[in-house]
Amino acid sequence: MKARYWVLHYLAGLFLFVLLLSHIFMMHFYKLIEKLGFGKDPLEWENVLQRARNVTLSTLYILFLFFALFHGFYGLKNILVETNAFKRYERQIIFIFWVLGIFLFIFGTYTTIKAGGVE
């Protein structure tokens, strides 16, 4: 079972890498995108609202949130447990990270959906 979590951990890292690259390109090289005729200033309020209302982008934000939480908490759990300082608390750490992860995922998903104006 641990091997599956490691594979998911690596896949989550790859997914995060691709999304972060696209985010950096879209948010920080928007002048180039404007010159090519593909977009506008991403920080203008109308454009922020347009992205928030886009179902595809909202889904990507939620997937990003899921993979970021999994990647971060699983990686932190492994760091804490593999240092042997917290090895005996592995079950408690896993429980705390599950509770925090579920709470943060629900909060982030709710915020993403509300930002898009979905009732």
Phi, psi and chi 1 to 4 in degrees:
 res  aa     phi    psi   chi1   chi2   chi3   chi4
   1 MET       -  -35.8 -168.6   64.8  161.2      -
   2 LYS   -64.1  -32.4  -73.2 -175.0  178.2 -175.6
   3 ALA   -64.1  -37.0      -      -      -      -
   4 ARG   -64.6  -40.2  -71.2 -177.2 -174.4  165.2
   5 TYR   -65.5  -37.5  -72.7  134.5      -      -
   6 TRP   -64.9  -42.3  -90.0  107.7      -      -
   7 VAL   -62.9  -45.0  169.8      -      -      -
   8 LEU   -63.1  -36.5 -175.0   56.9      -      -
   9 HIS   -61.8  -45.0 -172.3 -113.8      -      -
  10 TYR   -67.7  -42.2  -72.4  130.2      -      -
  11 LEU   -64.2  -38.8  -69.8  174.7      -      -
  12 ALA   -62.8  -42.1      -      -      -      -
  13 GLY   -61.9  -41.3      -      -      -      -
  14 LEU   -64.7  -45.1 -179.9   64.5      -      -
  15 PHE   -60.1  -44.4 -176.2   77.6      -      -
  16 LEU   -62.8  -40.8  -67.1  172.4      -      -
  17 PHE   -60.1  -47.1  178.4   72.7      -      -
  18 VAL   -64.5  -44.8  169.5      -      -      -
  19 LEU   -66.7  -37.9  -78.1 -177.8      -      -
  20 LEU   -67.0  -38.8  -78.1  174.0      -      -
  21 LEU   -61.4  -44.5  -81.6  179.1      -      -
  22 SER   -66.4  -36.8   63.3      -      -      -
  23 HIS   -63.5  -47.7  167.6   78.7      -      -
  24 ILE   -60.9  -44.3  -71.2  169.9      -      -
  25 PHE   -62.7  -46.1 -173.1   74.5      -      -
  26 MET   -69.3  -40.6 -175.5  174.2   72.7      -
  27 MET   -87.4  -28.6  -61.3  -58.5  -80.3      -
  28 HIS  -110.8  -14.1  -59.4  -73.4      -      -
  29 PHE  -117.3   32.3  -64.8  108.2      -      -
  30 TYR   -66.4  -24.3   66.8   88.3      -      -
  31 LYS   -63.3  -40.6  -66.9  -74.5 -173.4 -169.2
  32 LEU   -65.5  -41.7  173.8   64.5      -      -
  33 ILE   -64.4  -39.2  -66.4  171.7      -      -
  34 GLU   -62.6  -43.4  -82.8 -179.6  -10.7      -
  35 LYS   -64.4  -32.0  -73.6 -178.9 -178.0  178.4
  36 LEU   -79.5   -9.9  -65.6  173.1      -      -
  37 GLY    84.2   21.6      -      -      -      -
  38 PHE  -104.8   -6.2  -69.2  114.3      -      -
  39 GLY  -171.3 -176.1      -      -      -      -
  40 LYS  -129.3  179.8  -58.7  171.7 -172.9  164.3
  41 ASP   -58.8  118.5 -177.0   -4.1      -      -
  42 PRO   -69.9  -14.8   24.9  -31.9      -      -
  43 LEU   -95.1   -4.6  -61.8  179.1      -      -
  44 GLU   -67.3  137.9  -72.7 -177.9   11.6      -
  45 TRP   -55.5  -40.2 -176.9 -117.1      -      -
  46 GLU   -62.6  -38.4  -64.1   80.8   27.7      -
  47 ASN   -71.9  -35.3  -63.7  -29.5      -      -
  48 VAL   -63.1  -46.0  172.2      -      -      -
  49 LEU   -64.0  -39.0  -74.1  176.8      -      -
  50 GLN   -62.3  -41.9 -176.3 -179.7    6.2      -
  51 ARG   -67.1  -38.2  -77.7 -165.5  -46.4  -86.2
  52 ALA   -66.3  -30.5      -      -      -      -
  53 ARG   -86.8   -8.2  -69.3 -177.6  179.7  128.8
  54 ASN   -78.9  117.8 -174.4  -45.5      -      -
  55 VAL   -62.2  -39.5  175.4      -      -      -
  56 THR   -63.9  -46.9  -58.0      -      -      -
  57 LEU   -66.9  -38.9  -73.1  177.1      -      -
  58 SER   -62.0  -39.6  -66.2      -      -      -
  59 THR   -64.4  -41.6  -56.9      -      -      -
  60 LEU   -63.9  -38.2  -77.6  174.8      -      -
  61 TYR   -61.8  -42.7  -66.0  152.8      -      -
  62 ILE   -68.3  -41.2  -67.4  169.0      -      -
  63 LEU   -62.5  -41.8  -75.9  172.0      -      -
  64 PHE   -58.8  -44.8 -178.6   83.7      -      -
  65 LEU   -59.7  -47.0  175.1   64.7      -      -
  66 PHE   -59.4  -51.3  171.6   78.3      -      -
  67 PHE   -67.6  -35.4  -76.1  118.1      -      -
  68 ALA   -66.2  -43.5      -      -      -      -
  69 LEU   -64.2  -45.8  -72.3  170.1      -      -
  70 PHE   -62.6  -49.5  174.8   78.6      -      -
  71 HIS   -60.2  -44.6 -171.1   78.6      -      -
  72 GLY   -68.0  -50.0      -      -      -      -
  73 PHE   -69.8  -38.5  -78.9  133.6      -      -
  74 TYR   -66.5  -41.4 -173.5   74.0      -      -
  75 GLY   -64.6  -43.5      -      -      -      -
  76 LEU   -65.6  -39.4 -176.1   57.6      -      -
  77 LYS   -59.7  -44.1 -170.4  -91.2  -55.3  178.5
  78 ASN   -65.2  -39.0  -76.6  -27.8      -      -
  79 ILE   -62.7  -46.3  -69.6  169.4      -      -
  80 LEU   -64.9  -42.1  -68.2  173.7      -      -
  81 VAL   -76.4  -39.3  170.5      -      -      -
  82 GLU   -73.4  -16.0  -71.8  178.1    5.8      -
  83 THR   -78.3   -6.2   59.0      -      -      -
  84 ASN    68.7   -8.0  -71.6  -31.6      -      -
  85 ALA   -69.7  -31.4      -      -      -      -
  86 PHE  -118.6   16.6  -62.6   99.3      -      -
  87 LYS   -56.5  -40.1  179.5   73.2  173.9  161.7
  88 ARG   -73.4  -13.2   60.7 -177.4  162.1  171.5
  89 TYR  -103.6   19.7  -58.7  112.5      -      -
  90 GLU   -57.4  -44.7 -176.6  172.7    6.1      -
  91 ARG   -63.5  -41.3  -75.0 -172.6  171.8  177.3
  92 GLN   -66.5  -40.2  -68.4   87.0  -14.6      -
  93 ILE   -62.5  -45.3  -69.5  170.0      -      -
  94 ILE   -60.3  -44.4  -69.2  171.2      -      -
  95 PHE   -61.4  -48.5  176.7   77.0      -      -
  96 ILE   -60.4  -43.0  -70.2  168.8      -      -
  97 PHE   -68.1  -35.4  -75.5  172.0      -      -
  98 TRP   -63.6  -46.8  -92.6  102.1      -      -
  99 VAL   -62.7  -48.1  170.3      -      -      -
 100 LEU   -61.8  -43.1  -83.3  172.5      -      -
 101 GLY   -62.5  -44.0      -      -      -      -
 102 ILE   -65.4  -44.0  -70.6  169.4      -      -
 103 PHE   -60.6  -48.9  170.9   76.2      -      -
 104 LEU   -65.8  -35.5  -69.9  171.4      -      -
 105 PHE   -66.4  -44.9 -177.3   75.9      -      -
 106 ILE   -63.3  -45.2  -69.6  169.6      -      -
 107 PHE   -62.5  -45.8  179.6   73.8      -      -
 108 GLY   -66.1  -40.0      -      -      -      -
 109 THR   -66.0  -44.0  -58.9      -      -      -
 110 TYR   -59.5  -45.5  172.9   78.9      -      -
 111 THR   -63.3  -42.3  -55.6      -      -      -
 112 THR   -63.1  -43.6  -59.1      -      -      -
 113 ILE   -68.3  -42.7  -70.3  170.3      -      -
 114 LYS   -66.1  -36.5  -78.2  -56.5 -144.4 -176.4
 115 ALA   -62.6  -29.9      -      -      -      -
 116 GLY   -82.7   -3.5      -      -      -      -
 117 GLY    84.5   13.7      -      -      -      -
 118 VAL   -79.6  129.4  178.5      -      -      -
 119 GLU   -87.0      -  -64.0  -63.1  -37.5      -
